[in-house]
Amino acid sequence: MSHASGTFDVKITPQTDDKGGDTALSRMTIDKQFHGDLEGTSKGQMLAAGDAKSSGVYVAIEKFNGTLKGHSGTFILHHTGLMTRGVPQLSITVAPDSGTGQLTGLTGTLTINIAADGKHSYEFEYTLPETK
């Protein structure tokens, strides 16, 4: 298992064009810029329900495009988040067989940390097969 870390900037944009009319559900786009051992961008979609400060749930899929410690390619991250009366649980996993280019065969889990000042950082535990 290898380790990568760094920071990222994120822009989450609510999508108001949904015609369902159910305000309990929301959809957002995700745009991120990664710095550190991951260098690149990601774009994704998030679906959420509930109140992010008390109890709620979200799922998201994002596609990273860039480099991981100099290895270039793309991969998909799958998010599942729960908040139960203020206690968060978050799982972010590389989707199986989603790596391309020099990231083919990538597996791993990513942890997001949000500092008191709102800055985002990540820790990425991963396995990348050796290239021949």
Disulfide bonds with the S-S distance in Angstrom:
none
